[in-house]
Amino acid sequence: MLAGVGPSWYQWLEQGRDISVSPQVLDAVAGVLRLSSAERRHLYRLAGLNPPALEVAPGDLHMCEGLGRLIDHWSPYPAHIMDTYWNLVMANEAATEVLGMHPGLPYNCLIAFFTDPVYRSRAVSWEQVAPLVVAQFRALCAERPGDPGFTYVIEEARRASAEFDALWSRGDVCPGGQMRKELHHPRAGRLQMEATTLQVPARPDLMIVLHMPVPGTGTKAALERVLAGAGAGGAPGSVCSAP
């Protein structure tokens, strides 16, 4: 009664019969049963529908503190945390020093990649890397069609950069997760890094990007040398809440 469905139909739903089920009905049932976001997604899968995005449970918001400690202990290697839309949440000292994630960086890593002189200058062969960055961002957008957060970032990026606008119009799509980066640091010189993006299931709103030096390139020693001489630098202001 509370979900607005008949008892016989609901019984057929529980029995897994071949009936037509709409997302609206599943949401009503999930609300009455007080299902969590994870349980609601599981219900969608049982019904053979694409599940909605996983929402962060209030009890999991504290996890960001532990993730902050993780990236701090990742030094002397760069590490930072972004939200779903590539807004910068926090960065360790190595990311500030090596990647150029300085306190005045634009709030969004995609926009910063195209508009911030320091952040942009660290990428060797920027022109070759930029299409891949845009294609990876488009792949994320495709997973959440109509999401106003992505729409806002895209519109801001297109206004801020004609280069981004041209690349976005190409429609390229590429999966993310791992990328080889060649960076130039004013004191360390050429650096070869591997960046790996990780997600914690309980915090789907956050992405952890960890950088490791490519073996045999001298990058490890260069990073240790640069960070030893950088002093106690401050990282960008940290925010930890679900968007």
Steps between C-alpha positions, in 0.01 A plus 500: 500500500775745593687433174181533295510148353260209532578207733491244218738703283734550795498126565591438137784752538641313800467172314701637208227445243533644149304820557557855384668703774568873475769693690225710659336193654833364623579837659162495676562149633854592605368803686239301691756233594750774595772347283846651500651627176695175456188291567300710254762439231485127576121509460540658155743227396263227618230658285734510198524882486799729492561605861509866607822662617615391843447772759729554796354379827527761779696254710770475232581872476775462762699281260643809334719560803662160450541565129674826585745313722555252217611762250712679764689176563541450125770771491754548349272387219216727384143408591173691493128442539231623261125474509286354222531817293879529542467779754813495716422387855850471646861445397815399683815711513659309213204577272527865590874509427529257207166525317456871558181471705565833668249671731382735222414215262153511343254285696467241222792288373364486144466877479840546665662267246394738222524838673755505782852586375686313775287185498496492122873556460587188703365271226758414235335466155187673630346502152515120481366448851207743482280291264538198731403706807186630328406152374530357851279774641239434230498132598412602856223728375351215297448299818275773644303658213324821589700552820499878561842482667664380179300749294627787714867396474476449123339840446761669720784323317364591157473864599849504651689317224458492123735199497270303727197606296659364181601171662159452665329545164690198365300262721791271586454253788775316686487303828707634787670328791867509412720737303870543434607859562814681392545810712743789509594649836705822509750351748468124457495499122325227301285259706337177387191407702217248497168632630238255626146605591328305778151511646367388837156337458365671813615841369403490130506879495879503534791386284852451636778564250834348602825561312795262491841557336578287198788269596838563342430864410661672800162645594492348849827666604397829341171504692672429830752776432237758407272423795793509742577854389141622471447546873163475665270611222128532548253306293186648344211551737342163577129444477339170584130472442277335245428740211 
